[in-house]
């Protein structure tokens, strides 16, 4: 059995992270992999093997051209920290890759539901977002911004990436799960509500606008092959801006009220009733992250620790 290694370009094609739409070279990548596997296990005349080798080389050349065209297309949306991002009223169509062109789009709730609430999963996430908007508005927030895969053409995103206005926010009445963990008054316990917040509201929160306005193509550092040298590793994208100064809808989508603990199909650890969680949170020492597992079990918070770290 002979070993015929795939070209670096094929390996790069497989490492591109979570595209909003199927990659235009996905089928070609599978074709190259199938040919490489066929060649590796080929038997028979050398003429047949040479024919497979020529076919594989040609298909890898086509794949290289397709991947280069994809990355070259991203050049029209360059990202840098000093770039000026325009504010736009209303929503615009997705680009060829299912992403919003770089801008901050000011949209009404009805327009967001119409554009993004086209699957049961998305409508479920929108319910979690609406519940969050009510809680933030009550605590004094003026706006919420939404980015990530939810504002792309991806059919069923895992969660909603968002940030909100912290200026003038009354943390005394704000739901603890929504507090900013960077607040020096927040305890270690509050900073570890992340997993529950994702489970409860379907939110992944980051208090950095830059995080939402750029999209990297890879989840890990990668050395690009020579064919891709000089191409961008990230691009600028758009995000939504929701103004909380007006009235918010009082009704949820497809249900009478928001039902928590239903946002994430596979919760991390066992989720306890909310009343029990509040009780345990009050008992946690300020620096509970440094408490041993034995001490935590003695307090009855081993499930809490497994869920939030």
C-alpha positions as CSV (number, residue, x, y, z in Angstrom):
1,X,0.0,0.0,0.0
2,X,1.5,3.4,-1.0
3,X,1.0,6.7,0.8
4,X,0.0,9.7,-1.3
5,X,-0.2,12.8,0.9
6,X,-2.9,15.5,0.3
7,X,-1.6,18.9,-0.7
8,X,-1.4,21.6,2.0
9,X,-4.2,23.5,0.3
10,X,-6.6,20.6,0.9
11,X,-5.7,20.5,4.6
12,X,-6.3,24.3,4.8
13,X,-9.7,23.9,3.1
14,X,-10.8,21.5,5.8
15,X,-9.7,23.8,8.7
16,X,-11.8,26.8,7.7
17,X,-14.1,27.5,10.7
18,X,-17.9,27.2,10.7
19,X,-18.9,28.8,7.5
20,X,-22.3,30.6,7.3
21,X,-23.0,28.9,4.0
22,X,-21.4,25.7,2.5
23,X,-18.0,26.6,1.2
24,X,-17.9,26.9,-2.6
25,X,-15.1,24.4,-2.7
26,X,-16.5,21.8,-0.3
27,X,-17.5,19.3,-3.0
28,X,-14.1,19.7,-4.7
29,X,-12.4,19.1,-1.3
30,X,-14.3,15.8,-0.9
31,X,-13.5,14.8,-4.5
32,X,-9.8,15.3,-3.9
33,X,-9.9,13.3,-0.6
34,X,-11.8,10.5,-2.4
35,X,-9.2,10.3,-5.2
36,X,-6.3,10.4,-2.7
37,X,-7.9,7.5,-0.8
38,X,-8.5,5.6,-4.0
39,X,-4.9,6.1,-5.0
40,X,-3.6,5.0,-1.6
41,X,-5.4,1.7,-1.9
42,X,-5.0,1.2,-5.7
43,X,-3.7,-2.0,-7.1
44,X,-3.2,-3.2,-10.6
45,X,-1.1,-1.9,-13.5
46,X,1.3,1.0,-13.1
47,X,-0.6,2.7,-16.0
48,X,-3.8,2.8,-13.9
49,X,-1.9,4.2,-11.0
50,X,-0.3,6.9,-13.1
51,X,-3.7,7.8,-14.4
52,X,-5.0,8.2,-10.9
53,X,-2.0,10.3,-10.0
54,X,-2.6,12.7,-12.9
55,X,-6.2,13.0,-12.1
56,X,-5.5,13.8,-8.4
57,X,-2.9,16.4,-9.4
58,X,-5.5,18.1,-11.7
59,X,-8.2,18.0,-9.1
60,X,-5.9,19.5,-6.5
61,X,-5.0,22.3,-9.0
62,X,-8.7,23.1,-9.4
63,X,-9.2,23.1,-5.6
64,X,-6.2,25.5,-5.2
65,X,-7.8,27.9,-7.7
66,X,-11.2,27.7,-5.9
67,X,-9.7,28.3,-2.4
68,X,-7.6,31.2,-3.8
69,X,-10.7,32.8,-5.3
70,X,-12.5,32.5,-2.0
71,X,-9.8,34.2,0.0
72,X,-9.2,36.8,-2.7
73,X,-12.9,37.7,-2.4
74,X,-12.4,38.5,1.3
75,X,-9.9,41.2,0.4
76,X,-12.8,43.6,-0.3
77,X,-13.6,43.6,3.5
78,X,-10.3,44.2,5.2
79,X,-10.1,44.4,8.9
80,X,-8.0,46.5,11.2
81,X,-8.5,48.1,14.6
82,X,-8.4,51.6,13.3
83,X,-11.0,51.2,10.6
84,X,-14.2,53.3,10.7
85,X,-17.3,51.3,10.7
86,X,-20.4,53.1,9.4
87,X,-23.8,53.1,11.1
88,X,-26.6,52.0,8.8
89,X,-30.4,52.2,9.3
90,X,-32.1,49.0,8.4
91,X,-30.7,45.6,7.2
92,X,-29.0,44.8,3.9
93,X,-28.7,41.5,2.0
94,X,-26.0,39.0,2.9
95,X,-22.9,38.9,0.7
96,X,-21.9,35.9,-1.3
97,X,-20.6,34.1,1.7
98,X,-23.7,34.6,3.9
99,X,-22.2,37.4,6.0
100,X,-23.2,41.0,6.6
101,X,-21.0,43.6,5.0
102,X,-19.1,45.6,7.7
103,X,-21.3,48.1,9.4
104,X,-23.4,48.6,12.5
105,X,-27.0,48.1,11.4
106,X,-29.7,49.8,13.5
107,X,-32.8,47.6,13.2
108,X,-36.2,47.4,14.7
109,X,-37.2,44.2,16.6
110,X,-39.8,43.3,13.9
111,X,-37.2,43.5,11.2
112,X,-34.8,41.3,13.1
113,X,-37.5,38.7,13.6
114,X,-38.5,38.8,9.9
115,X,-34.9,38.4,8.8
116,X,-33.5,36.0,11.3
117,X,-36.5,34.0,12.8
118,X,-36.9,31.5,10.0
119,X,-36.2,28.3,11.9
120,X,-37.5,26.9,15.2
121,X,-33.9,27.1,16.7
122,X,-33.6,30.8,15.7
123,X,-37.0,31.7,17.0
124,X,-36.0,30.0,20.3
125,X,-32.9,32.1,20.5
126,X,-34.8,35.2,19.7
127,X,-37.1,34.5,22.7
128,X,-34.0,34.3,24.9
129,X,-32.8,37.6,23.4
130,X,-36.1,39.3,24.0
131,X,-36.2,38.2,27.6
132,X,-32.7,39.6,28.0
133,X,-33.7,42.9,26.4
134,X,-36.5,43.3,28.9
135,X,-34.2,42.7,31.8
136,X,-31.5,45.1,30.5
137,X,-34.0,47.8,29.7
138,X,-35.4,47.5,33.3
139,X,-31.9,47.9,34.6
140,X,-31.2,51.0,32.5
141,X,-29.4,49.8,29.4
142,X,-29.9,51.9,26.3
143,X,-28.8,49.4,23.6
144,X,-27.8,45.9,22.8
145,X,-25.6,44.8,19.9
146,X,-25.7,41.3,18.3
147,X,-23.1,39.6,16.1
148,X,-21.6,36.2,15.5
149,X,-23.2,33.4,13.6
150,X,-26.7,34.5,14.5
151,X,-26.5,37.5,12.1
152,X,-25.2,35.3,9.2
153,X,-27.0,33.0,6.9
154,X,-26.2,30.0,9.0
155,X,-29.4,28.0,9.4
156,X,-29.2,27.0,13.1
157,X,-26.6,28.9,15.1
158,X,-25.6,27.6,18.5
159,X,-26.2,30.8,20.4
160,X,-26.4,34.6,20.1
161,X,-23.2,36.6,20.5
162,X,-24.0,40.0,22.0
163,X,-22.9,43.0,24.1
164,X,-24.8,45.8,25.7
165,X,-24.6,49.3,27.2
166,X,-23.0,49.2,30.6
167,X,-23.1,53.0,31.2
168,X,-25.8,53.8,33.7
169,X,-26.7,50.2,34.2
170,X,-28.0,49.5,37.7
171,X,-26.3,46.2,38.6
172,X,-28.3,46.1,41.9
173,X,-31.5,45.2,40.0
174,X,-29.8,43.5,37.0
175,X,-30.2,39.7,36.7
176,X,-26.9,38.3,38.1
177,X,-26.3,36.1,35.1
178,X,-26.1,39.3,32.9
179,X,-23.6,41.2,35.0
180,X,-20.2,42.1,33.5
181,X,-17.6,39.8,35.0
182,X,-15.0,42.6,34.6
183,X,-16.8,44.7,37.2
184,X,-14.4,44.9,40.1
185,X,-17.3,44.6,42.5
186,X,-18.3,41.3,40.9
187,X,-17.3,38.2,42.8
188,X,-15.7,35.1,41.4
189,X,-19.1,33.5,41.7
190,X,-20.7,36.1,39.5
191,X,-17.9,35.8,36.9
192,X,-18.7,32.1,36.5
193,X,-22.3,32.4,35.4
194,X,-21.2,32.1,31.8
195,X,-22.4,28.5,31.2
196,X,-25.7,29.1,32.9
197,X,-26.3,32.3,31.0
198,X,-25.8,30.4,27.8
199,X,-28.1,27.7,28.9
200,X,-30.7,30.0,30.3
201,X,-30.8,32.8,27.7
202,X,-28.8,31.3,24.8
203,X,-26.3,34.1,25.0
204,X,-22.5,34.3,24.6
205,X,-21.5,37.7,25.9
206,X,-18.4,39.7,25.1
207,X,-18.0,43.4,26.0
208,X,-15.8,44.2,23.0
209,X,-17.3,45.6,19.8
210,X,-14.1,44.7,17.9
211,X,-14.8,41.0,18.7
212,X,-18.1,41.2,16.7
213,X,-16.8,43.2,13.8
214,X,-14.1,40.8,12.6
215,X,-14.3,37.2,11.6
216,X,-11.3,34.9,11.5
217,X,-11.1,32.0,9.1
218,X,-9.4,29.5,11.4
219,X,-9.9,28.5,15.0
220,X,-6.2,27.9,15.6
221,X,-2.9,29.3,14.4
222,X,-2.0,28.0,11.0
223,X,0.9,28.2,8.6
224,X,-0.5,29.0,5.1
225,X,0.9,27.2,2.1
226,X,2.8,29.2,-0.5
227,X,-0.3,29.5,-2.7
228,X,-2.1,31.5,0.1
229,X,0.7,33.7,1.3
230,X,-0.5,37.3,1.4
231,X,-4.2,36.4,1.7
232,X,-6.1,37.7,4.8
233,X,-6.7,35.4,7.8
234,X,-9.7,37.5,8.9
235,X,-12.2,40.0,7.5
236,X,-14.6,42.7,8.7
237,X,-18.2,41.8,9.1
238,X,-21.4,43.6,10.3
239,X,-23.4,43.5,13.5
240,X,-26.9,44.6,14.7
241,X,-27.7,47.5,17.0
242,X,-31.0,47.3,19.0
243,X,-32.2,50.5,20.6
244,X,-33.9,49.9,24.0
245,X,-35.4,53.4,24.4
246,X,-38.7,52.4,22.8
247,X,-41.3,49.9,23.7
248,X,-40.4,46.2,23.5
249,X,-42.8,43.5,22.4
250,X,-44.6,41.8,25.3
251,X,-45.3,38.5,23.5
252,X,-42.8,35.8,22.6
253,X,-42.6,33.8,19.4
254,X,-44.6,30.5,19.3
255,X,-45.2,30.5,23.1
256,X,-47.0,32.6,25.7
257,X,-43.9,33.2,27.9
258,X,-40.2,32.7,27.9
259,X,-39.3,29.3,29.3
260,X,-35.7,29.2,30.6
261,X,-33.4,26.1,30.7
262,X,-34.5,25.2,27.2
263,X,-32.0,27.1,25.1
264,X,-29.1,24.6,25.0
265,X,-29.8,21.0,23.8
266,X,-26.9,19.5,25.9
267,X,-26.4,21.4,29.1
268,X,-23.0,21.3,30.8
269,X,-23.6,19.2,33.9
270,X,-26.9,18.9,35.8
271,X,-28.9,22.1,36.0
272,X,-30.6,22.8,39.4
273,X,-33.8,24.8,39.9
274,X,-33.1,28.5,39.8
275,X,-34.1,29.0,43.5
276,X,-31.5,26.5,44.5
277,X,-28.8,28.2,42.4
278,X,-29.6,31.5,44.0
279,X,-29.3,29.9,47.4
280,X,-26.0,28.3,46.6
281,X,-24.6,31.5,45.1
282,X,-25.2,33.4,48.4
283,X,-23.3,30.7,50.3
284,X,-20.2,30.7,48.0
285,X,-17.1,32.4,49.4
286,X,-15.8,35.4,47.5
287,X,-12.9,33.4,46.0
288,X,-14.7,30.1,45.6
289,X,-12.6,29.2,42.6
290,X,-9.7,28.4,44.9
291,X,-11.7,26.2,47.2
292,X,-10.9,22.5,47.0
293,X,-13.3,20.0,45.5
294,X,-13.8,18.4,49.0
295,X,-14.9,21.8,50.5
296,X,-17.2,22.4,47.6
297,X,-18.8,19.0,47.9
298,X,-19.3,19.7,51.6
299,X,-21.2,22.9,50.7
300,X,-23.3,21.0,48.1
301,X,-21.9,23.0,45.1
302,X,-20.0,20.3,43.2
303,X,-22.7,20.4,40.4
304,X,-22.4,24.2,40.2
305,X,-18.7,24.1,39.8
306,X,-18.9,21.4,37.0
307,X,-21.5,23.5,35.2
308,X,-19.7,26.9,35.3
309,X,-16.0,26.3,34.8
